[in-house]
Amino acid sequence: MENVKRQVRIKNKPEFVYKLGRLAENFDCHSVDSKLLNRLSKKEVFVRIGKGKKGAPLSNFYAFDRVNTKELNRKLSIISDVESQMKNDGHLIDGLKSYNRNLWLDFSRESNAIEGVMTDLPIDLLDFRVELREKIACDPKPINKNHKEIFDKYEYYKYLLNRIKEIQDNNEVITIQGNNFSHKLSKSMIRQYIAFKYAYKSAKMDRLLHRMSDKERNKILGVEEVAKNLPKQEKKKKEEELYRQDIERRKNEFIDLIMYVNSLISGNTTTGFRRTPIYVKGANWVPPDENVVFEQMNNLAEFIVDDRKSGNLSPIERAAIFHAEFIRIHPFMDGNGRTGRIISNAILIESEMPTVSIRYKNTEKYFDAINTAVEEHDATKICTLFEKGVEQSTNKIIECMQFLRKKHKNEGKTL
């Protein structure tokens, strides 16, 4: 570390490099040299996952340059404007923005199969989504009279897991009829569709809860309110206590979400995080020791749900950073890539953003972006990949809007 300290004195961002140097001392699985730290010091954004203090849980950090999202923001504005206009004109657009989240997701790099289905379908994408939902998995049962979107996440997980077992035990084959062919969806693809549906519904409910007033949300969650007549100092202390309780609750729910999604992907009851070493084929890095997996996943979950730690990041940056760190930890024996991609998309969905689908043709770029983030702590490539993925999905939504407008006009399906 002496080399790092000497370099610190001559760099434009000495505090940044020094911080990276101090963080590098906490690592047991990375050798971070001074040249790498100097390169990272030129990046625009720096984030740390974990406390990074002596004796505290292990930390990780990433630096990256922000991606230019001007064009993406323009297209997202188009979607909002056109959606509003279509509603005013009486178009039936229920599910419009969610079709791409349920359909164009990467199904374990089987997206080419899905795309093949789409080109042969006699029905539009929204109808296909409805057909899949009816054949594979129903929506959750609401538990709140005033908010139908609020449901019991654990009960819904158990229902979906039982549905997977029914399909497997009865050797069911889900068939979608096209113009020229009957398309059979593999059991692996069905499980991933169900896992994504669970993540999608959970993210939508979390988005609803976060948009509620504190009073309304606390009432639903059974959280006590801050007494109005408390002295200022005590009130501030109580508010901080409630904030930490809310973060702890959300962190545990986020970890449960990860567990349940991995369980649904495999079709088996959740078994928890791995308890043995694991190696990533084709990678030059090794995931952390199994003894620190739970600790590091706690750090990651808290980083994602706590706005004080990741609130300055855009939804795309948060999703990308989560993905890189999740893959680095590799918390499960199997299904880490699929689980990571679904949870990253849940982060986007919670912020009402289009999702990312990793196409088979982009596999090499995807692995390169992950390896660069893990080996060099540079998340620029993975953030760029996610931004481009969101923009591609945005283009699909705009295409779908244009298609529906024309179809509804021809069929007279306006209110």
C-alpha positions in Angstrom: 0.0 0.0 0.0 3.0 2.3 0.2 2.9 2.7 -3.6 -0.7 3.8 -3.3 0.1 6.5 -0.8 2.8 7.9 -2.9 0.5 8.1 -5.9 -2.1 9.8 -3.8 0.0 12.9 -3.4 0.3 13.6 -7.1 -3.3 12.8 -8.4 -6.0 15.3 -9.0 -8.4 13.5 -6.7 -6.2 12.5 -3.7 -9.1 11.9 -1.3 -10.8 9.6 -3.8 -7.7 7.5 -4.4 -6.9 7.4 -0.7 -10.4 6.2 0.0 -10.0 3.4 -2.6 -6.6 2.6 -1.1 -8.1 2.2 2.4 -10.9 0.1 1.0 -8.6 -2.2 -0.8 -7.0 -3.1 2.5 -10.4 -4.7 3.5 -10.4 -7.2 0.7 -9.6 -10.9 1.0 -10.3 -11.9 -2.6 -9.0 -9.0 -4.7 -5.5 -7.7 -5.2 -6.0 -4.0 -6.0 -2.8 -2.4 -7.2 -1.9 1.3 -7.4 -2.3 1.6 -11.2 -5.8 0.3 -11.0 -6.7 2.7 -8.2 -5.3 5.6 -10.3 -7.5 4.6 -13.2 -10.6 4.3 -11.0 -9.9 7.7 -9.5 -10.7 9.3 -12.8 -14.3 7.9 -12.8 -17.3 10.1 -12.1 -19.1 8.0 -9.5 -17.8 5.9 -6.6 -20.0 3.6 -4.5 -19.2 1.4 -1.5 -21.1 -1.7 -0.5 -20.7 -2.5 3.2 -19.5 -0.5 6.2 -15.8 -0.8 5.4 -14.7 -0.3 9.0 -12.2 -2.4 10.9 -14.0 -5.5 12.3 -17.1 -4.8 10.3 -18.5 -6.9 7.4 -16.4 -7.0 4.3 -16.9 -4.3 1.8 -16.8 -3.9 -1.9 -16.7 -0.9 -4.1 -17.3 0.2 -7.7 -16.4 3.3 -9.7 -17.9 4.2 -13.1 -18.6 6.9 -15.6 -22.2 8.0 -16.0 -23.9 7.0 -19.2 -25.5 9.7 -21.4 -29.3 9.0 -21.0 -30.5 12.1 -22.9 -31.9 10.0 -25.8 -33.4 7.4 -23.5 -35.1 10.1 -21.4 -36.5 11.6 -24.6 -38.1 8.2 -25.5 -39.4 7.6 -22.0 -41.1 11.0 -22.3 -42.6 10.0 -25.6 -44.1 6.9 -23.9 -45.6 9.0 -21.1 -47.1 11.5 -23.5 -48.5 8.9 -25.9 -49.9 6.8 -23.1 -51.7 9.9 -21.7 -53.0 10.8 -25.1 -54.2 7.2 -25.8 -56.0 7.1 -22.4 -57.7 10.4 -23.2 -58.7 9.1 -26.6 -60.3 6.0 -25.0 -57.8 3.4 -26.1 -57.7 0.1 -24.2 -54.1 0.0 -23.0 -54.1 -2.0 -19.8 -50.9 -3.9 -19.5 -49.2 -1.9 -22.3 -46.0 -1.0 -20.4 -45.8 -4.4 -18.7 -45.9 -6.6 -21.8 -42.2 -6.2 -22.4 -41.4 -7.0 -18.8 -43.2 -10.3 -19.0 -42.2 -11.3 -22.5 -38.9 -9.9 -23.7 -37.0 -10.9 -20.6 -34.0 -13.2 -21.1 -35.2 -16.7 -20.4 -31.8 -18.3 -19.7 -30.7 -17.1 -23.2 -33.6 -18.8 -24.8 -34.9 -15.4 -26.0 -34.4 -16.5 -29.6 -37.1 -19.1 -29.0 -39.5 -16.4 -27.6 -38.7 -14.2 -30.6 -39.5 -17.1 -32.9 -42.9 -17.5 -31.2 -43.6 -13.8 -31.6 -43.1 -13.7 -35.3 -45.5 -16.5 -35.9 -48.3 -15.4 -33.5 -51.8 -14.5 -34.9 -52.4 -12.4 -31.8 -50.7 -9.3 -30.5 -48.2 -9.2 -27.6 -50.8 -8.2 -24.9 -53.0 -11.1 -25.9 -50.0 -13.5 -25.7 -49.2 -12.2 -22.2 -52.8 -12.9 -21.1 -52.7 -16.4 -22.6 -49.4 -17.2 -20.8 -50.9 -15.9 -17.5 -54.0 -18.1 -17.8 -52.0 -21.2 -18.8 -49.1 -20.8 -16.4 -49.7 -18.6 -13.4 -52.6 -16.5 -12.0 -52.3 -13.2 -10.3 -51.9 -13.1 -6.4 -55.0 -12.8 -4.2 -55.2 -9.4 -2.6 -55.3 -9.1 1.2 -56.3 -5.4 1.4 -59.8 -4.2 0.5 -58.6 -0.7 -0.5 -55.5 -1.8 -2.4 -56.0 -4.9 -4.6 -52.3 -4.9 -5.5 -51.2 -5.7 -2.0 -50.8 -9.4 -1.4 -49.0 -11.9 0.9 -45.6 -12.5 -0.9 -45.0 -15.8 0.9 -48.4 -17.2 0.1 -48.0 -16.2 -3.5 -44.6 -17.8 -3.7 -46.0 -21.0 -2.3 -48.8 -21.0 -4.8 -46.4 -20.5 -7.7 -44.1 -23.2 -6.5 -47.1 -25.6 -6.3 -48.0 -24.6 -9.8 -44.5 -25.5 -11.0 -44.8 -28.9 -9.3 -48.2 -29.5 -10.9 -46.7 -28.8 -14.3 -43.7 -31.1 -13.6 -45.7 -33.9 -12.0 -48.4 -34.0 -14.7 -45.7 -33.6 -17.4 -47.7 -30.7 -18.8 -46.6 -29.0 -22.0 -47.6 -25.4 -22.4 -48.4 -24.8 -26.1 -48.9 -21.5 -27.9 -50.6 -21.8 -31.2 -49.0 -19.8 -34.0 -50.0 -19.2 -37.6 -47.8 -21.9 -38.9 -46.6 -23.8 -35.9 -47.5 -25.0 -32.4 -44.8 -23.6 -30.0 -44.0 -25.7 -27.0 -42.4 -23.8 -24.1 -39.8 -25.8 -22.2 -40.2 -26.5 -18.5 -37.1 -24.4 -17.8 -38.6 -21.5 -19.7 -41.9 -21.9 -17.8 -40.2 -21.8 -14.4 -38.3 -18.7 -15.3 -41.5 -17.0 -16.6 -43.2 -17.8 -13.2 -40.1 -16.6 -11.3 -40.1 -13.4 -13.2 -43.9 -12.9 -12.7 -43.3 -13.3 -9.0 -40.6 -10.6 -9.0 -42.7 -8.4 -11.2 -45.7 -8.5 -9.0 -43.6 -8.0 -5.8 -41.8 -4.9 -7.4 -45.2 -3.4 -8.4 -46.5 -3.8 -4.8 -43.3 -2.3 -3.3 -43.6 0.6 -5.7 -47.2 1.2 -4.5 -46.2 1.1 -0.8 -43.3 3.5 -1.4 -45.7 6.0 -3.0 -48.1 6.0 -0.1 -47.9 8.5 2.7 -46.0 7.4 5.8 -49.3 7.2 7.8 -51.1 5.0 5.2 -48.1 2.7 4.6 -47.5 2.3 8.3 -51.1 1.4 8.9 -51.0 -1.3 6.3 -47.6 -2.7 7.5 -48.6 -2.4 11.2 -45.8 0.0 12.0 -46.3 2.4 14.9 -46.3 6.2 14.2 -44.1 8.8 15.7 -46.0 10.6 18.6 -46.7 14.2 17.6 -46.3 15.5 21.1 -42.8 14.2 21.6 -40.0 16.7 22.2 -38.0 17.6 19.1 -34.9 15.6 20.1 -36.9 12.5 21.1 -39.0 12.8 18.0 -35.9 12.9 15.8 -34.5 9.8 17.6 -37.8 8.0 17.2 -38.0 8.8 13.5 -34.4 7.5 13.0 -35.4 4.3 14.9 -38.4 3.8 12.6 -36.3 4.5 9.6 -33.8 1.8 10.6 -36.7 -0.6 11.3 -38.1 0.1 7.8 -34.7 -0.5 6.2 -34.3 -3.8 8.1 -37.8 -4.9 7.0 -37.2 -4.0 3.4 -33.7 -5.6 3.5 -35.2 -8.9 4.8 -37.9 -8.8 2.2 -35.4 -8.2 -0.6 -33.3 -11.2 0.5 -36.5 -13.3 0.6 -37.3 -12.1 -2.9 -33.9 -13.3 -4.1 -34.4 -16.6 -2.3 -37.9 -17.2 -3.7 -36.9 -16.3 -7.3 -34.0 -18.7 -7.2 -36.3 -21.4 -5.7 -38.9 -20.9 -8.5 -36.2 -21.0 -11.2 -35.1 -24.4 -9.9 -38.6 -25.6 -9.1 -37.6 -26.7 -5.7 -38.1 -25.4 -2.1 -35.6 -22.7 -1.2 -32.4 -24.2 0.4 -30.7 -20.9 1.3 -27.3 -19.6 0.2 -24.5 -21.9 -0.7 -22.4 -23.6 2.0 -19.6 -24.8 -0.2 -17.0 -23.1 -2.4 -17.9 -22.4 -6.0 -16.1 -21.6 -9.2 -17.3 -19.6 -12.3 -16.4 -21.4 -15.6 -14.3 -19.2 -17.8 -13.7 -16.5 -15.2 -10.4 -15.3 -13.9 -11.9 -14.5 -10.5 -13.2 -16.7 -7.7 -16.4 -15.9 -5.7 -15.9 -15.2 -2.0 -15.7 -17.9 0.6 -19.0 -19.5 1.6 -18.6 -18.3 5.2 -19.1 -14.7 4.2 -21.8 -15.1 1.6 -24.7 -14.3 4.0 -22.8 -11.3 5.3 -22.1 -9.9 1.9 -25.6 -10.5 0.7 -26.9 -8.6 3.7 -24.6 -5.7 2.8 -25.8 -5.8 -0.8 -29.5 -5.9 0.1 -29.1 -3.0 2.6 -27.2 -1.0 -0.1 -30.1 -1.4 -2.6 -33.0 -0.6 -0.2 -31.4 2.2 1.7 -31.6 5.5 -0.2 -29.0 7.0 2.1 -26.5 4.6 0.5 -27.7 4.2 -3.1 -30.3 7.0 -3.5 -27.9 9.1 -5.6 -27.9 6.4 -8.3 -30.3 6.2 -11.1 -32.5 3.0 -11.3 -30.3 1.7 -14.2 -27.1 2.3 -12.2 -28.6 0.6 -9.1 -29.7 -2.4 -11.2 -26.3 -2.7 -12.9 -24.4 -2.4 -9.6 -26.6 -4.9 -8.0 -26.1 -7.3 -10.9 -22.3 -7.0 -10.8 -22.1 -7.5 -7.0 -24.6 -10.4 -7.0 -22.7 -12.2 -9.7 -19.4 -11.6 -7.8 -20.8 -13.1 -4.6 -22.5 -16.0 -6.5 -24.7 -16.9 -3.5 -26.3 -20.0 -4.9 -25.0 -23.3 -6.2 -27.0 -22.8 -9.4 -29.1 -20.2 -11.3 -27.1 -17.2 -10.2 -27.1 -15.5 -13.6 -30.9 -16.1 -14.2 -31.7 -15.0 -10.6 -29.5 -11.9 -10.9 -31.1 -10.8 -14.2 -34.6 -11.2 -12.8 -33.8 -9.3 -9.6 -32.1 -6.5 -11.5 -35.2 -6.1 -13.6 -37.3 -6.0 -10.5 -35.2 -3.0 -9.4 -36.0 -1.3 -12.7 -39.7 -2.2 -12.5 -40.0 -0.7 -9.0 -38.9 2.6 -10.5 -41.3 2.1 -13.4 -38.5 1.6 -15.9 -38.5 -0.8 -18.9 -36.5 -4.0 -18.3 -33.3 -5.3 -19.7 -33.0 -8.5 -21.8 -29.6 -10.0 -22.5 -29.8 -11.5 -25.9 -27.7 -14.5 -26.9 -25.8 -12.5 -29.4 -24.7 -10.1 -26.6 -23.5 -12.9 -24.3 -19.8 -12.0 -24.9 -20.3 -8.3 -24.1 -22.4 -9.3 -21.0 -19.6 -11.5 -19.6 -16.9 -9.0 -20.4 -18.9 -6.3 -18.6 -19.3 -8.5 -15.5 -15.6 -9.5 -15.5 -14.5 -5.9 -15.8 -16.7 -4.9 -12.9 -15.6 -7.8 -10.7 -11.9 -7.8 -11.5 -11.3 -4.1 -11.8 -14.1 -2.6 -9.8 -15.1 -0.6 -12.9 -18.8 -0.8 -13.5 -18.9 1.5 -16.6 -19.4 -1.3 -19.0 -22.2 -3.0 -17.1 -24.0 0.3 -16.6 -23.7 1.0 -20.3 -25.0 -2.4 -21.2 -28.0 -1.9 -18.9 -28.7 1.5 -20.4 -28.7 0.2 -23.9 -30.9 -2.7 -22.8 -33.5 -0.3 -21.3 -33.4 1.8 -24.4 -34.1 -1.3 -26.6 -37.0 -2.2 -24.5 -38.3 1.4 -24.7 -38.2 1.2 -28.5 -40.3 -2.0 -28.2 -42.9 -0.3 -26.0 -43.2 2.6 -28.5 -43.6 0.1 -31.4 -46.3 -1.7 -29.4 -48.1 1.6 -28.7 -48.1 2.4 -32.4 -49.4 -1.1 -33.2 -52.2 -0.8 -30.7 -53.2 2.6 -31.9 -53.6 1.3 -35.4 -55.3 -1.9 -34.3 -57.8 -0.3 -32.1 -58.6 2.3 -34.7 -59.3 -0.5 -37.3 -61.3 -2.5 -34.8 -63.1 0.4 -33.2 -61.9 -0.7 -29.7 -62.0 2.7 -28.1 -64.3 3.7 -25.3 
